């Protein structure tokens, strides 16, 4: 079984930065896509950023382009989300996600990010 554990959330002022981590255990990523999603209160879960594990190709939601950067550390089986220039609208629970094609492999438990104005 695969487990994804996020960390790094917290409270930050608008304009500040946070780095989220997602550590995977249970198996290696192989050809998975790893992604970050977020869900604000009363809203649906939405895609934020993703990375193709083997080649490192990254992709982002328009709302975070230029501010967020997704990366990975193969040796540590960890994916990161560097979030800069944070806005109050970025406040949400952030979830790590692993998939193989259209098949979801695992979700993390989520980590809270709160951006104050």
KOLNU-277911 format. One record per residue (C-alpha): residue number from 0; x, y, z. Coordinates in nm, 2 decimals. Layout:
// KOLNU-277911
num: NUM&px: X&py: Y&pz: Z
...
This chain:
// KOLNU-277911
num: 0&px: 0.00&py: 0.00&pz: 0.00
num: 1&px: 0.11&py: 0.35&pz: -0.07
num: 2&px: 0.09&py: 0.63&pz: 0.19
num: 3&px: 0.13&py: 1.00&pz: 0.12
num: 4&px: 0.20&py: 1.23&pz: 0.41
num: 5&px: 0.20&py: 1.60&pz: 0.37
num: 6&px: 0.37&py: 1.85&pz: 0.60
num: 7&px: 0.47&py: 2.22&pz: 0.59
num: 8&px: 0.13&py: 2.39&pz: 0.62
num: 9&px: 0.07&py: 2.68&pz: 0.85
num: 10&px: -0.03&py: 3.04&pz: 0.90
num: 11&px: 0.14&py: 3.31&pz: 0.69
num: 12&px: 0.07&py: 3.67&pz: 0.60
num: 13&px: -0.02&py: 3.77&pz: 0.25
num: 14&px: 0.29&py: 3.80&pz: 0.04
num: 15&px: 0.47&py: 3.53&pz: 0.24
num: 16&px: 0.60&py: 3.19&pz: 0.14
num: 17&px: 0.55&py: 2.83&pz: 0.25
num: 18&px: 0.69&py: 2.50&pz: 0.13
num: 19&px: 0.48&py: 2.19&pz: 0.15
num: 20&px: 0.63&py: 1.84&pz: 0.14
num: 21&px: 0.47&py: 1.51&pz: 0.04
num: 22&px: 0.66&py: 1.20&pz: 0.15
num: 23&px: 0.56&py: 0.87&pz: -0.01
num: 24&px: 0.61&py: 0.53&pz: 0.15
num: 25&px: 0.52&py: 0.18&pz: 0.04
num: 26&px: 0.67&py: 0.18&pz: -0.31
num: 27&px: 0.86&py: 0.39&pz: -0.55
num: 28&px: 0.69&py: 0.63&pz: -0.79
num: 29&px: 0.79&py: 0.47&pz: -1.12
num: 30&px: 0.58&py: 0.63&pz: -1.39
num: 31&px: 0.33&py: 0.81&pz: -1.17
num: 32&px: 0.22&py: 1.17&pz: -1.19
num: 33&px: 0.23&py: 1.34&pz: -0.85
num: 34&px: 0.00&py: 1.64&pz: -0.79
num: 35&px: -0.12&py: 1.89&pz: -0.54
num: 36&px: -0.48&py: 1.98&pz: -0.50
num: 37&px: -0.65&py: 2.21&pz: -0.26
num: 38&px: -0.99&py: 2.26&pz: -0.11
num: 39&px: -1.12&py: 2.57&pz: 0.05
num: 40&px: -1.43&py: 2.57&pz: 0.29
num: 41&px: -1.75&py: 2.53&pz: 0.09
num: 42&px: -1.56&py: 2.48&pz: -0.23
num: 43&px: -1.48&py: 2.18&pz: -0.45
num: 44&px: -1.13&py: 2.03&pz: -0.45
num: 45&px: -0.92&py: 2.18&pz: -0.73
num: 46&px: -0.60&py: 2.10&pz: -0.90
num: 47&px: -0.30&py: 2.32&pz: -0.82
num: 48&px: 0.02&py: 2.17&pz: -0.97
num: 49&px: 0.16&py: 1.84&pz: -1.09
num: 50&px: 0.48&py: 1.68&pz: -1.19
num: 51&px: 0.57&py: 1.37&pz: -1.40
num: 52&px: 0.80&py: 1.17&pz: -1.18
num: 53&px: 1.03&py: 1.02&pz: -1.44
num: 54&px: 1.09&py: 1.32&pz: -1.66
num: 55&px: 1.01&py: 1.60&pz: -1.42
num: 56&px: 0.77&py: 1.79&pz: -1.65
num: 57&px: 0.56&py: 2.03&pz: -1.44
num: 58&px: 0.21&py: 2.18&pz: -1.50
num: 59&px: 0.01&py: 2.43&pz: -1.30
num: 60&px: -0.33&py: 2.58&pz: -1.26
num: 61&px: -0.35&py: 2.93&pz: -1.40
num: 62&px: -0.42&py: 3.07&pz: -1.06
num: 63&px: -0.08&py: 2.97&pz: -0.93
num: 64&px: 0.15&py: 3.00&pz: -1.23
num: 65&px: 0.45&py: 3.22&pz: -1.16
num: 66&px: 0.40&py: 3.19&pz: -0.78
num: 67&px: 0.41&py: 2.81&pz: -0.70
num: 68&px: 0.68&py: 2.56&pz: -0.80
num: 69&px: 0.64&py: 2.19&pz: -0.78
num: 70&px: 0.95&py: 1.97&pz: -0.76
num: 71&px: 1.06&py: 1.62&pz: -0.65
num: 72&px: 1.35&py: 1.45&pz: -0.48
num: 73&px: 1.38&py: 1.10&pz: -0.62
num: 74&px: 1.61&py: 0.98&pz: -0.35
num: 75&px: 1.37&py: 1.08&pz: -0.08
num: 76&px: 1.05&py: 0.98&pz: -0.26
num: 77&px: 0.93&py: 1.33&pz: -0.18
num: 78&px: 0.74&py: 1.60&pz: -0.38
num: 79&px: 0.75&py: 1.96&pz: -0.28
num: 80&px: 0.53&py: 2.26&pz: -0.35
num: 81&px: 0.70&py: 2.59&pz: -0.30
num: 82&px: 0.44&py: 2.86&pz: -0.26
num: 83&px: 0.55&py: 3.23&pz: -0.29
num: 84&px: 0.35&py: 3.55&pz: -0.30
num: 85&px: 0.07&py: 3.39&pz: -0.11
num: 86&px: -0.27&py: 3.55&pz: -0.12
num: 87&px: -0.57&py: 3.50&pz: 0.11
num: 88&px: -0.75&py: 3.32&pz: -0.17
num: 89&px: -0.48&py: 3.05&pz: -0.14
num: 90&px: -0.62&py: 2.95&pz: 0.20
num: 91&px: -0.72&py: 2.59&pz: 0.18
num: 92&px: -0.64&py: 2.23&pz: 0.28
num: 93&px: -0.37&py: 2.11&pz: 0.04
num: 94&px: -0.36&py: 1.75&pz: -0.06
num: 95&px: -0.10&py: 1.54&pz: -0.22
num: 96&px: -0.21&py: 1.30&pz: -0.49
num: 97&px: -0.05&py: 1.01&pz: -0.69
num: 98&px: -0.19&py: 0.87&pz: -1.00
num: 99&px: -0.10&py: 0.63&pz: -1.28
num: 100&px: -0.27&py: 0.75&pz: -1.59
num: 101&px: -0.63&py: 0.80&pz: -1.50
num: 102&px: -0.61&py: 0.57&pz: -1.19
num: 103&px: -0.57&py: 0.73&pz: -0.85
num: 104&px: -0.31&py: 0.56&pz: -0.65
num: 105&px: -0.34&py: 0.75&pz: -0.32
num: 106&px: -0.44&py: 1.08&pz: -0.15
num: 107&px: -0.26&py: 1.23&pz: 0.14
num: 108&px: -0.45&py: 1.34&pz: 0.45
num: 109&px: -0.40&py: 1.71&pz: 0.38
num: 110&px: -0.23&py: 2.00&pz: 0.54
num: 111&px: -0.39&py: 2.34&pz: 0.62
num: 112&px: -0.26&py: 2.66&pz: 0.47
num: 113&px: -0.40&py: 2.98&pz: 0.60
num: 114&px: -0.30&py: 3.32&pz: 0.45
num: 115&px: -0.40&py: 3.63&pz: 0.64
num: 116&px: -0.46&py: 3.96&pz: 0.48
